[in-house]
Amino acid sequence: MCLLCRWVFMDGRTKRPHALVGLFLVVLLALPQAAFATESAAAPAGFNADTGIYEMYFPVIGEVSYSDSFGDPRGSSRTHQGNDLMGYKMQPVIAVADGTVGGIYPEPGGWFQGEGQCCAMTLEHDDGWSSWYIHLNNDTEGTDDGLGWGFADGIEPGAHVVAGQLIGWMGDSGNAEACNCPHVHFELRNPDGVPVDPYAHLQAATVLTEPGGDPIDRGVFLDDDGSVHEANINALAELGITRGCNPPANDRFCPTRQLTRGEIAAFLRRFLALPATEVDYFADDGTSMFEGDINALAEAGIAFGCSEEDYCPNAPLRREEMAELLTRTFGFAVPEGANTFSDDDASPFAGSIEAIAAVRVTLGCNPPDNDRFCPQRTLIRAEMASFMMRAINVQADP
């Protein structure tokens, strides 16, 4: 039963910065602070055929943990048809969309497991979709007595509710009693009544601070909430350096995906606003969508290959390579005699690693000691955002 309790919770030379860096930094410094603000997420609008996302409010107010457990086995005869949003008792639960309460299930003999146990409900959305909310609270406050009532006032079959309206509170009713793990089992069903995996729709959902309240600012992208790099990701997007990872919608950043050598060429070219070149510098990037970016960066003396002839555009970018690229792009000076880290002496880019350490673009890879750089470790896209924004901020405020 405690399956329900799964928690999610390059040669080493340096180069002066390209001439356009200075112009870009003047523009950056001139930007008003408001330019980095983002608008609040839009209100729910139902199924969006262009993105494949059902636009809705997130069903729980406050922090929860969840994973994509849709389809997981539940006993020998059924599978999990929703996602479990793990939280704490009496956490507010809201309607994800406008609709009519189709049923509440405290009655004996109902489909809800545990005869006579409160609490679960279904909501028939006005657009034909539906959502299910299971394991609402069934205890009086501070107890596990099963004598509580998990629905808000006015929640009864046939009642019409609006998106964001309080419908009840999280609990551990039904078969969640066995593991004493408060959560809401949330299901989303299409107009044919077929359960769909709600994970992507939950990730994209508008998050409220309170029932019926204002949306939480999700920033530019929907998939970086809670990341320590989120502010830098948003700043990078506002500057036009990143556009997203899922065109044409581009509402996701894919923060944990490995950054490729081709992608970094695009980021740096956008930052420097480098013109195109007709020179083809590498033999292996002819089919890469980043070929123009790679050649423009090579023309500026910044890009370097993975061999004498090849660039390896699809290879993950290593941390030592990022150090070299940033040093070349921003013209960071290599300090003499510095030896900040214990693990980079053999790196061909040791000088550039010391250069970005000297200006605190990097602190190290093993906090709190931070005596190592992990030069061979590959970068994820979120880490790249922080590297880039630290370097930009160093130039803007030396």
C-alpha positions as CSV (number, residue, x, y, z in Angstrom):
1,M,0.0,0.0,0.0
2,C,2.9,2.4,0.6
3,L,3.5,2.4,-3.1
4,L,1.3,5.5,-2.7
5,C,4.0,7.1,-0.6
6,R,6.6,7.6,-3.4
7,W,8.2,11.0,-3.1
8,V,9.7,13.2,-5.7
9,F,10.5,16.0,-3.8
10,M,40.4,23.9,-27.0
11,D,43.9,25.5,-27.0
12,G,44.4,27.5,-24.0
13,R,44.9,31.0,-25.5
14,T,42.9,33.9,-24.4
15,K,41.3,36.6,-26.6
16,R,39.9,40.0,-26.0
17,P,36.1,40.2,-26.0
18,H,34.4,40.8,-29.3
19,A,33.8,44.4,-30.0
20,L,30.0,44.0,-29.8
21,V,30.3,42.9,-26.2
22,G,30.8,46.4,-25.1
23,L,27.7,47.6,-27.0
24,F,25.6,44.8,-25.6
25,L,26.7,45.7,-22.1
26,V,25.7,49.3,-22.6
27,V,22.3,48.1,-23.6
28,L,22.1,45.7,-20.7
29,L,23.0,48.4,-18.2
30,A,20.4,50.7,-19.7
31,L,17.6,48.1,-19.4
32,P,15.1,49.1,-16.7
33,Q,14.7,46.7,-13.8
34,A,11.1,46.1,-14.9
35,A,12.5,44.5,-18.1
36,F,13.4,41.4,-16.1
37,A,9.9,41.0,-14.6
38,T,7.5,38.4,-16.1
39,E,3.8,38.5,-16.4
40,S,1.6,36.3,-14.3
41,A,0.5,33.0,-15.9
42,A,-2.8,33.1,-17.8
43,A,-6.0,31.8,-16.4
44,P,-6.9,28.2,-17.3
45,A,-8.3,27.8,-20.8
46,G,-9.0,24.0,-21.2
47,F,-7.3,21.8,-23.7
48,N,-4.8,23.5,-26.0
49,A,-4.5,21.6,-29.3
50,D,-1.3,23.4,-30.3
51,T,0.6,22.4,-27.2
52,G,-1.2,19.2,-26.2
53,I,-1.6,20.6,-22.7
54,Y,-4.8,20.9,-20.7
55,E,-4.5,24.4,-19.2
56,M,-5.8,24.4,-15.6
57,Y,-5.1,25.4,-12.1
58,F,-2.8,23.2,-10.0
59,P,-5.2,21.3,-7.7
60,V,-3.4,21.9,-4.4
61,I,-2.3,25.1,-2.7
62,G,1.2,25.0,-1.2
63,E,4.2,22.8,-1.8
64,V,3.6,19.2,-2.8
65,S,5.9,16.4,-4.1
66,Y,4.9,14.2,-7.0
67,S,6.2,12.0,-9.8
68,D,4.9,10.5,-13.0
69,S,3.4,7.4,-11.4
70,F,0.6,7.0,-14.1
71,G,0.3,3.4,-15.2
72,D,2.2,2.0,-12.2
73,P,0.9,-1.4,-11.0
74,R,-1.5,-1.2,-8.1
75,G,-2.0,-4.8,-6.9
76,S,-2.5,-7.6,-9.4
77,S,-5.5,-6.3,-11.3
78,R,-5.2,-2.5,-11.8
79,T,-2.8,0.3,-12.6
80,H,-2.4,3.8,-11.2
81,Q,-4.6,6.2,-13.3
82,G,-3.4,9.4,-11.8
83,N,-0.6,11.2,-10.0
84,D,-0.2,11.3,-6.2
85,L,0.4,14.9,-4.9
86,M,2.0,14.3,-1.5
87,G,1.6,17.0,1.1
88,Y,0.0,17.4,4.6
89,K,-3.4,17.1,6.1
90,M,-5.7,20.1,5.6
91,Q,-3.8,21.5,2.7
92,P,-6.4,23.3,0.5
93,V,-7.6,21.5,-2.6
94,I,-9.2,23.6,-5.4
95,A,-11.1,23.0,-8.6
96,V,-8.7,22.9,-11.6
97,A,-11.4,24.2,-14.0
98,D,-15.0,25.4,-14.1
99,G,-17.4,22.5,-13.7
100,T,-20.1,20.7,-11.9
101,V,-19.6,18.3,-9.0
102,G,-20.5,14.9,-10.5
103,G,-20.3,13.0,-7.3
104,I,-18.9,12.9,-3.8
105,Y,-18.1,9.5,-2.4
106,P,-18.6,8.9,1.3
107,E,-21.5,6.5,0.7
108,P,-21.3,2.8,1.6
109,G,-20.8,0.5,-1.4
110,G,-19.4,3.2,-3.6
111,W,-16.4,2.8,-5.9
112,F,-14.2,4.6,-3.3
113,Q,-12.2,2.1,-1.4
114,G,-13.2,1.7,2.2
115,E,-16.9,1.4,2.9
116,G,-18.4,4.5,4.3
117,Q,-15.1,6.4,4.3
118,C,-15.0,10.0,3.2
119,C,-13.7,11.5,1.0
120,A,-13.4,11.7,-2.8
121,M,-15.1,13.7,-5.6
122,T,-15.3,14.0,-9.3
123,L,-15.7,17.3,-11.2
124,E,-17.3,17.4,-14.6
125,H,-15.7,20.3,-16.5
126,D,-17.8,22.6,-18.6
127,D,-15.6,21.7,-21.6
128,G,-16.3,17.9,-21.3
129,W,-13.1,16.9,-19.5
130,S,-13.3,15.8,-15.9
131,S,-11.0,15.6,-12.8
132,W,-11.0,13.3,-9.8
133,Y,-9.8,14.1,-6.3
134,I,-9.2,11.2,-4.0
135,H,-8.0,10.9,-0.3
136,L,-9.5,14.2,0.9
137,N,-9.5,14.6,4.7
138,N,-11.7,12.4,6.8
139,D,-10.3,13.3,10.3
140,T,-11.1,15.8,12.9
141,E,-8.2,18.2,13.3
142,G,-5.2,16.8,15.0
143,T,-6.5,13.2,15.0
144,D,-6.8,10.2,12.7
145,D,-10.3,9.3,13.8
146,G,-12.0,9.1,10.5
147,L,-14.8,11.4,11.7
148,G,-14.0,14.5,9.7
149,W,-15.6,15.8,6.5
150,G,-13.2,16.8,3.7
151,F,-15.4,19.0,1.5
152,A,-15.8,22.7,1.6
153,D,-19.2,24.3,2.2
154,G,-21.5,23.9,-0.7
155,I,-19.7,21.0,-2.3
156,E,-22.4,18.5,-3.2
157,P,-23.5,16.7,-6.3
158,G,-24.8,19.1,-8.9
159,A,-23.1,22.2,-7.4
160,H,-21.3,24.3,-10.0
161,V,-17.8,25.6,-9.1
162,V,-15.4,27.9,-10.8
163,A,-11.7,27.3,-11.4
164,G,-9.6,28.0,-8.3
165,Q,-12.6,27.6,-5.9
166,L,-11.9,25.7,-2.7
167,I,-13.4,22.2,-2.8
168,G,-11.8,20.5,0.2
169,W,-8.7,19.6,2.0
170,M,-6.0,17.0,1.6
171,G,-6.1,13.9,3.9
172,D,-5.3,10.3,4.1
173,S,-8.7,8.7,3.6
174,G,-9.5,5.5,1.8
175,N,-6.6,3.2,1.3
176,A,-4.1,6.0,2.2
177,E,-5.0,5.2,5.8
178,A,-2.7,2.2,5.6
179,C,0.4,4.2,5.1
180,N,-0.7,7.4,6.9
181,C,0.6,9.5,3.9
182,P,-1.6,12.5,3.2
183,H,-2.0,13.2,-0.5
184,V,-4.4,13.8,-3.3
185,H,-4.7,11.2,-5.9
186,F,-5.5,13.4,-8.9
187,E,-6.9,12.1,-12.2
188,L,-7.6,13.9,-15.4
189,R,-10.0,12.4,-18.0
190,N,-10.7,13.4,-21.5
191,P,-14.2,13.9,-22.9
192,D,-14.4,10.2,-23.7
193,G,-13.9,9.5,-20.0
194,V,-10.5,7.9,-20.6
195,P,-7.8,8.7,-18.0
196,V,-4.8,10.6,-19.4
197,D,-1.4,10.9,-17.7
198,P,-1.8,14.2,-15.8
199,Y,1.9,14.7,-15.2
200,A,2.7,17.1,-18.1
201,H,-0.5,19.0,-17.5
202,L,0.3,19.4,-13.7
203,Q,3.7,20.7,-14.5
204,A,2.3,23.3,-16.9
205,A,-0.6,24.2,-14.5
206,T,-1.2,27.7,-13.2
207,V,-0.2,27.7,-9.5
208,L,-2.3,29.8,-7.1
209,T,-1.1,31.2,-3.8
210,E,-4.6,30.8,-2.2
211,P,-8.0,29.5,-3.3
212,G,-9.3,31.9,-5.9
213,G,-6.2,34.1,-5.5
214,D,-3.6,35.4,-7.9
215,P,-1.4,33.1,-9.9
216,I,2.2,32.6,-8.8
217,D,4.6,34.0,-11.3
218,R,5.9,31.0,-13.2
219,G,8.5,33.0,-15.0
220,V,9.3,32.5,-18.6
221,F,9.3,28.7,-18.6
222,L,7.0,26.1,-17.0
223,D,9.6,23.5,-16.1
224,D,12.2,25.3,-14.0
225,D,10.1,26.1,-11.0
226,G,12.1,25.5,-7.8
227,S,15.5,25.3,-9.6
228,V,18.3,27.2,-8.0
229,H,19.1,28.4,-11.5
230,E,15.6,29.7,-12.2
231,A,16.4,33.4,-11.9
232,N,19.3,33.1,-14.2
233,I,17.3,31.1,-16.7
234,N,14.6,33.8,-16.7
235,A,17.2,36.6,-17.1
236,L,18.9,34.7,-20.0
237,A,15.5,34.4,-21.7
238,E,14.7,38.1,-21.2
239,L,18.0,39.0,-22.9
240,G,17.1,36.8,-25.9
241,I,20.0,34.5,-25.3
242,T,17.8,31.4,-24.9
243,R,14.4,30.8,-26.5
244,G,13.4,27.5,-25.0
245,C,13.7,23.8,-25.9
246,N,10.3,22.9,-27.4
247,P,9.7,25.0,-30.5
248,P,7.3,26.4,-31.5
249,A,5.7,26.8,-28.1
250,N,9.1,27.3,-26.3
251,D,7.5,27.4,-22.9
252,R,10.0,24.9,-21.5
253,F,13.7,25.2,-20.9
254,C,14.6,21.5,-20.2
255,P,16.9,22.6,-17.3
256,T,18.2,19.2,-16.5
257,R,19.0,18.2,-20.0
258,Q,22.7,18.0,-21.0
259,L,24.0,21.1,-22.8
260,T,25.6,20.3,-26.2
261,R,28.5,22.0,-27.9
262,G,26.1,23.1,-30.7
263,E,23.7,24.7,-28.2
264,I,26.4,26.7,-26.5
265,A,27.4,28.1,-29.9
266,A,23.9,29.4,-30.4
267,F,23.8,31.0,-26.9
268,L,27.1,32.8,-27.3
269,R,26.4,33.9,-30.9
270,R,23.1,35.5,-29.7
271,F,24.8,37.2,-26.9
272,L,27.5,38.7,-29.1
273,A,25.1,39.3,-32.1
274,L,27.7,37.8,-34.4
275,P,27.1,38.1,-38.2
276,A,27.0,35.1,-40.4
277,T,30.1,33.9,-42.3
278,E,30.4,31.9,-45.5
279,V,33.5,30.1,-44.2
280,D,32.9,26.5,-43.2
281,Y,35.3,25.8,-40.3
282,F,34.4,22.2,-39.4
283,A,33.8,19.0,-41.3
284,D,31.1,17.4,-39.1
285,D,28.4,20.0,-38.6
286,G,26.8,20.1,-42.0
287,T,23.6,18.6,-40.8
288,S,23.5,20.5,-37.5
289,M,20.9,23.2,-36.9
290,F,23.7,25.1,-35.2
291,E,26.2,25.1,-38.1
292,G,25.7,28.8,-38.7
293,D,26.3,29.6,-35.0
294,I,29.3,27.4,-34.9
295,N,30.9,29.0,-37.9
296,A,30.1,32.5,-36.7
297,L,31.7,31.8,-33.3
298,A,34.8,30.3,-35.0
299,E,35.1,33.4,-37.2
300,A,35.2,35.5,-34.1
301,G,38.0,33.3,-32.7
302,I,35.9,31.8,-29.9
303,A,34.8,28.4,-31.1
304,F,37.2,25.5,-31.0
305,G,36.9,21.9,-32.2
306,C,36.9,18.6,-30.5
307,S,39.6,17.6,-33.0
308,E,41.6,19.3,-35.8
309,E,38.7,18.9,-38.2
310,D,35.5,18.3,-36.2
311,Y,33.4,20.3,-33.8
312,C,31.2,17.5,-32.3
313,P,28.0,19.6,-32.2
314,N,26.0,16.9,-30.5
315,A,28.5,16.1,-27.8
316,P,27.8,17.3,-24.2
317,L,29.8,20.3,-23.2
318,R,32.3,19.8,-20.4
319,R,32.8,22.2,-17.6
320,E,36.4,22.9,-18.7
321,E,35.2,23.7,-22.2
322,M,32.7,26.2,-20.8
323,A,35.5,27.9,-18.9
324,E,37.5,28.3,-22.1
325,L,34.5,29.6,-24.1
326,L,33.6,32.2,-21.4
327,T,37.2,33.3,-21.1
328,R,37.5,33.9,-24.8
329,T,34.0,35.5,-25.1
330,F,34.5,37.9,-22.2
331,G,38.2,38.4,-22.3
332,F,38.8,37.3,-18.7
333,A,42.5,37.5,-17.7
334,V,44.4,34.4,-16.7
335,P,45.9,35.0,-13.3
336,E,49.6,34.1,-12.9
337,G,50.5,31.5,-10.4
338,A,46.9,30.7,-9.3
339,N,46.0,27.2,-8.3
340,T,42.4,27.3,-7.0
341,F,41.4,23.7,-7.6
342,S,43.1,20.4,-7.0
343,D,41.7,18.5,-10.0
344,D,42.4,20.7,-13.1
345,D,46.2,20.6,-13.4
346,A,46.0,18.2,-16.3
347,S,43.3,20.1,-18.2
348,P,44.3,21.9,-21.4
349,F,42.0,24.7,-20.2
350,A,43.5,25.1,-16.7
351,G,44.3,28.7,-17.3
352,S,40.7,29.5,-18.3
353,I,39.4,27.7,-15.3
354,E,41.5,29.9,-13.1
355,A,40.3,32.9,-15.1
356,I,36.6,32.3,-14.4
357,A,37.4,31.4,-10.8
358,A,39.3,34.7,-10.3
359,V,36.1,36.7,-11.2
360,R,33.9,34.2,-9.3
361,V,32.0,33.0,-12.3
362,T,32.7,29.6,-10.8
363,L,33.1,28.7,-7.1
364,G,33.8,25.0,-7.6
365,C,31.8,21.8,-7.8
366,N,32.0,20.4,-4.3
367,P,30.5,22.8,-1.8
368,P,31.2,23.8,0.9
369,D,34.9,22.9,0.3
370,N,34.9,23.9,-3.3
371,D,38.5,22.8,-3.8
372,R,37.6,20.9,-7.0
373,F,36.3,22.1,-10.4
374,C,35.3,18.7,-12.0
375,P,36.6,19.8,-15.4
376,Q,35.5,16.6,-17.2
377,R,31.9,16.7,-15.9
378,T,29.3,17.7,-18.4
379,L,27.0,20.6,-18.0
380,I,23.2,20.7,-17.8
381,R,21.3,23.6,-19.4
382,A,20.4,25.2,-16.0
383,E,24.0,25.3,-14.9
384,M,24.9,27.0,-18.2
385,A,22.4,29.7,-17.5
386,S,24.1,30.6,-14.2
387,F,27.6,30.5,-15.7
388,M,26.4,32.9,-18.5
389,M,24.6,35.3,-16.2
390,R,27.5,35.5,-13.7
391,A,29.9,36.3,-16.6
392,I,27.5,38.9,-17.9
393,N,27.2,40.5,-14.5
394,V,31.0,40.6,-14.1
395,Q,31.2,42.6,-17.3
396,A,28.3,44.8,-16.3
397,D,29.7,45.5,-12.8
398,P,33.5,44.8,-12.9
